Amino acid sequence: MTEHLIRLRGGWQCDPSIDEGVSSRFVTLPLHSPMTLSAPLRLIRWFGSPRFDLDHERILLRMEHIEGLAIARLNDREIARPSPGTANLVLSLDEQLLARNQLVLEIDSFPSAPRDSDDFTWGKIALAIVPRTGIPVEPRGDSEKSHR
């Protein structure tokens, strides 16, 4: 069996967390320009639990290009608090998923990029269904370690 990716691109509700005069809006990930949003902010995404065989498969949350991510929560439970500078993180979600799930990413800052840079990317987020064997991940999502 090969890996099956479910990319969580569209439908992210973006809530500025300090400027109460700014209303929320929807964004698509990955972000390609940090100038359109300012941190701190909160990104919220609802998704259904994919079908998978718990005996033979695992479901992972794969997050890439997430510099500045302070906290990740799944269904109001903290699943990661990455250390500063963490760029990529893979977390096991096997037993944490409900029929309907809410993923919340709290972002403290975005990495600085030159204004004329075309290669800025923030937030490639996906669910990955993978074979149960041979995948190095953080159990329960409690670690602060970075994975590349």
MODA-V447477 format. One record per pair of residues at least 12 apart in sequence whose ideal C-beta (glycine too) atoms are under 10 Angstrom apart, sorted by sequence separation. I is the first residue (numbers start at 1). J is the second residue. D is the distance in Angstrom with one decimal. If there is no record, write none. Layout:
# MODA-V447477
i={I;I}
j={J;J}
d={D;D}
This chain:
# MODA-V447477
i={13;14;25;31;69;70;79;110;12;13;14;61;69;79;110;12;13;27;29;66;68;70;79;11;12;14;67;69;107;10;11;12;22;27;29;66;68;107;10;11;12;14;24;63;67;68;69;72;74;79;9;10;11;24;26;27;61;67;68;69;105;9;10;12;19;22;26;61;63;67;68;72;74;77;9;18;24;66;67;69;105;8;9;16;18;19;66;67;75;7;14;16;17;18;19;65;66;74;75;103;7;14;16;17;18;63;64;65;66;74;75;16;17;63;64;74;79;84;87;103;16;17;63;64;75;79;80;81;84;15;16;43;62;63;64;75;76;78;85;101;14;15;41;62;63;74;75;14;15;40;42;61;62;63;74;75;76;78;13;14;15;39;42;43;44;61;62;73;74;75;12;13;14;39;40;60;61;73;74;97;12;13;39;42;60;61;72;73;12;13;59;60;61;72;73;11;12;13;59;60;71;72;73;11;12;29;30;31;34;58;59;60;71;72;93;8;10;11;30;58;59;61;70;71;93;9;11;29;30;58;59;61;69;70;71;88;8;57;59;68;69;70;71;8;59;68;69;70;90;92;94;8;66;68;69;70;54;63;67;68;69;90;6;54;66;67;68;6;52;61;63;67;68;67;68;92;94;6;49;67;93;96;52;66;67;90;92;94;95;96;4;65;90;91;92;94;49;50;90;91;92;93;4;49;89;90;91;92;93;48;49;89;91;92;47;48;49;91;48;49;90;91;1;48;49;89;91;4;6;8;47;48;69;72;3;8;46;47;68;69;89;1;4;5;7;8;46;47;65;67;68;89;1;6;45;46;47;65;66;67;89;90;91;3;5;45;46;64;65;66;89;90;44;45;64;65;66;80;86;88;89;90;3;44;45;64;65;66;79;86;87;88;89;43;44;45;63;64;65;80;81;83;84;86;87;88;43;44;63;64;79;80;81;82;83;85;86;87;42;43;44;62;63;64;79;80;81;82;83;86;42;43;62;63;77;78;79;80;81;82;83;41;42;43;61;62;77;78;79;80;82;41;42;61;62;80;82;40;41;60;61;62;39;40;41;60;61;74;39;40;41;59;60;62;73;38;39;40;41;59;60;72;37;39;58;59;60;38;39;57;58;59;38;57;58;37;57;58;57;58;34;35;52;56;57;58;60;62;29;31;34;53;56;61;33;34;50;52;55;56;58;60;61;34;35;49;50;51;52;54;60;31;34;50;53;58;33;35;43;45;47;52;61;66;34;60;33;43;34;39;64;33;63;64;32;33;35;37;62;32;34;32;33;34;32;33;34;13;15;17;31;32;33;17;30;31;32;12;13;14;15;17;30;31;32;29;30;31;12;14;29;30;31;29;30;8;28;29;30;27;29;29;12;12;9;8;9;8;9;7;8;9;7;8;6;7;8;6;7;5;6;7;4;5;6;3;4;5;6;4;5;3;4;5;3;4;2;3;1;2;3;1;2;1;1;3}
j={25;26;37;43;81;82;91;122;25;26;27;74;82;92;123;26;27;41;43;80;82;84;93;26;27;29;82;84;122;26;27;28;38;43;45;82;84;123;27;28;29;31;41;80;84;85;86;89;91;96;27;28;29;42;44;45;79;85;86;87;123;28;29;31;38;41;45;80;82;86;87;91;93;96;29;38;44;86;87;89;125;29;30;37;39;40;87;88;96;29;36;38;39;40;41;87;88;96;97;125;30;37;39;40;41;86;87;88;89;97;98;40;41;87;88;98;103;108;111;127;41;42;88;89;100;104;105;106;109;41;42;69;88;89;90;101;102;104;111;127;41;42;68;89;90;101;102;42;43;68;70;89;90;91;102;103;104;106;42;43;44;68;71;72;73;90;91;102;103;104;42;43;44;69;70;90;91;103;104;127;43;44;70;73;91;92;103;104;44;45;91;92;93;104;105;44;45;46;92;93;104;105;106;45;46;63;64;65;68;92;93;94;105;106;127;43;45;46;65;93;94;96;105;106;128;45;47;65;66;94;95;97;105;106;107;124;45;94;96;105;106;107;108;46;97;106;107;108;128;130;132;47;105;107;108;109;94;103;107;108;109;130;47;95;107;108;109;48;94;103;105;109;110;110;111;135;137;50;93;111;137;140;97;111;112;135;137;139;140;141;50;111;136;137;138;140;96;97;137;138;139;140;52;97;137;138;139;140;141;97;98;138;140;141;97;98;99;141;99;100;141;142;53;100;101;141;143;57;59;61;100;101;122;125;57;62;100;101;122;123;143;56;59;60;62;63;101;102;120;122;123;144;57;62;101;102;103;121;122;123;145;146;147;60;62;102;103;121;122;123;146;147;102;103;122;123;124;138;144;146;147;148;62;103;104;123;124;125;138;145;146;147;148;103;104;105;123;124;125;140;141;143;144;146;147;148;104;105;124;125;140;141;142;143;144;146;147;148;104;105;106;124;125;126;141;142;143;144;145;148;105;106;125;126;140;141;142;143;144;145;146;105;106;107;125;126;141;142;143;144;146;106;107;126;127;145;147;106;107;126;127;128;106;107;108;127;128;141;107;108;109;127;128;130;141;107;108;109;110;128;129;141;107;109;128;129;130;109;110;128;129;130;110;129;130;110;130;131;131;132;109;110;127;131;132;133;135;137;105;107;110;129;132;137;110;111;127;129;132;133;135;137;138;112;113;127;128;129;130;132;138;110;113;129;132;137;113;115;123;125;127;132;141;146;115;141;115;125;117;122;147;117;147;148;117;118;120;122;147;118;120;119;120;121;120;121;122;102;104;106;120;121;122;107;120;121;122;103;104;105;106;108;121;122;123;121;122;123;105;107;122;123;124;123;124;103;123;124;125;123;125;126;123;125;123;123;124;124;125;124;125;126;125;126;125;126;127;126;127;126;127;128;126;127;128;126;127;128;129;128;129;128;129;130;129;130;129;130;129;130;131;130;131;131;132;135}
d={7.7;6.9;9.2;9.5;9.0;7.8;5.8;6.0;9.6;5.9;4.8;7.6;5.6;9.4;9.7;6.5;8.1;9.7;7.6;9.4;9.4;9.0;7.7;6.5;5.0;10.0;9.1;9.7;8.4;7.7;8.9;6.9;9.3;7.3;8.4;7.1;8.4;8.6;8.5;7.9;5.8;9.5;9.4;8.1;8.5;9.2;6.9;7.8;8.6;7.1;9.8;4.7;9.4;8.7;9.8;10.0;7.5;6.6;9.1;9.5;7.6;5.5;8.0;9.4;8.3;9.4;9.9;8.5;8.6;7.1;9.9;7.7;6.8;7.2;5.6;9.2;8.4;6.7;5.5;7.8;7.8;6.9;7.9;8.3;9.2;9.6;6.6;9.5;7.1;8.5;9.6;7.5;8.4;5.9;9.2;6.4;7.0;5.7;8.3;7.7;9.6;6.5;8.9;4.8;8.4;9.0;7.2;7.4;6.4;7.9;6.0;7.9;5.5;9.2;4.8;9.1;8.8;8.5;8.9;9.4;5.2;5.2;6.7;8.2;8.9;9.8;9.4;9.5;9.1;6.4;8.0;9.4;8.0;4.7;9.1;5.7;7.4;9.5;9.2;9.6;6.0;4.5;10.0;7.9;7.5;6.3;5.8;7.5;7.8;9.0;9.8;8.0;5.2;7.8;7.3;8.4;8.1;9.8;8.3;5.7;6.7;6.2;9.3;9.8;9.4;7.2;8.2;7.9;5.7;9.1;9.9;7.1;8.0;9.9;7.7;5.5;4.6;7.3;7.8;9.0;4.8;4.3;9.1;9.5;6.6;8.0;7.2;4.3;6.8;7.3;9.8;5.9;5.3;7.2;8.0;9.3;4.9;8.6;7.6;6.6;7.9;5.5;7.6;6.0;9.7;10.0;8.3;8.9;9.3;6.1;5.0;8.5;7.7;7.7;7.4;9.9;8.9;7.3;6.3;8.3;5.8;9.2;8.5;4.4;9.6;9.4;8.4;9.3;9.8;5.5;9.4;9.8;5.9;4.8;9.1;8.9;5.5;8.7;8.9;9.9;7.4;6.5;8.9;9.8;6.5;9.8;5.8;4.3;8.0;10.0;8.8;6.3;7.7;5.2;7.8;8.6;6.5;9.7;9.3;5.5;9.5;9.8;7.9;8.0;8.3;9.9;4.3;9.8;8.6;7.6;8.1;8.1;5.2;7.4;6.3;8.4;9.6;5.9;9.0;4.4;9.4;7.7;9.2;9.9;9.8;8.0;4.7;9.1;8.5;7.6;8.2;8.8;7.8;6.4;6.7;9.2;9.7;8.3;4.9;5.5;5.7;9.2;8.5;4.3;9.4;7.0;8.8;6.8;7.3;9.1;6.4;7.7;8.0;6.6;9.2;9.1;5.7;3.7;6.6;7.6;9.3;8.8;9.5;6.0;6.3;8.5;8.3;8.8;9.1;8.9;7.9;7.2;9.2;9.5;9.9;9.8;6.6;5.5;7.7;8.4;8.5;7.6;9.7;9.7;9.5;9.5;6.9;8.3;9.1;7.3;9.7;9.3;7.3;9.9;8.8;5.5;6.9;4.9;7.2;9.7;8.1;9.9;9.1;8.9;7.6;7.4;7.9;8.4;5.4;6.2;6.6;5.0;6.6;4.9;9.6;6.1;8.3;7.8;7.6;6.4;5.8;9.5;9.4;7.4;8.1;8.0;5.4;8.0;9.1;7.9;6.4;5.6;9.6;8.3;5.2;8.1;7.5;4.1;9.3;10.0;9.7;9.5;9.7;4.1;9.2;5.2;7.2;8.0;7.4;7.8;7.6;5.2;8.9;8.7;4.7;7.3;8.6;7.1;6.2;4.4;9.9;7.9;5.3;8.3;3.5;7.8;9.1;5.8;7.6;9.8;7.1;8.1;7.4;8.1;9.8;8.3;7.7;7.5;5.9;8.1;7.0;9.0;5.3;6.8;7.5;4.9;8.9;8.7;10.0;7.5;6.7;7.9;7.4;7.8;7.5;9.7;9.8;7.1;5.5;8.6;6.3;5.1;9.2;6.3;9.1;7.1;7.9;7.6;4.8;5.3;9.9;6.0;4.4;9.5;10.0;9.9;5.9;7.4;9.3;7.2;8.0;7.5;8.6;4.8;8.3;5.7;6.2;9.3;5.5;9.9;7.4;8.0;8.1;5.4;5.4;7.4;6.6;7.5;6.4;5.3;9.4;9.2;9.4;6.8;5.9;9.0;6.9;9.2;9.3;10.0;4.1;9.1;5.6;9.1;9.9;7.5;6.2;4.9;7.5;9.0;6.1;5.8;10.0;8.0;8.8;9.1;9.9;8.7;9.2;8.5;9.6;8.0;6.0;6.2;8.7;7.5;8.6;7.0;7.5;7.7;7.4;9.9;7.4;9.5;9.7;9.8;9.3;8.8;9.5;10.0;9.7;9.1;9.4;9.1;9.8;9.3;9.0;9.0;9.1;8.1;6.0;8.8;6.3;9.8;6.1;9.8;6.5;10.0;9.3;7.2;7.7;6.2;9.2;8.7;9.2;7.3;8.1;9.0;9.5;10.0;9.8;9.5;4.8;4.4;9.9;9.3;5.9;5.7;8.4;9.6;7.7;4.8;9.9;4.2;4.9;7.2;9.6;6.9;8.1;9.1;5.8;9.7;8.3;8.5;9.4;9.1;8.8;9.2;8.0;7.7;4.5;8.7;7.4;6.2;9.9;4.6;6.9;6.1;8.2;4.9;4.3;9.8;9.9;7.3;7.6;9.8;8.8;5.4;7.5;7.1;8.1;5.5;4.3;9.5;7.1;7.8;9.6;4.9;8.6;8.4;8.2;7.9;8.4;5.0;9.6;8.8}
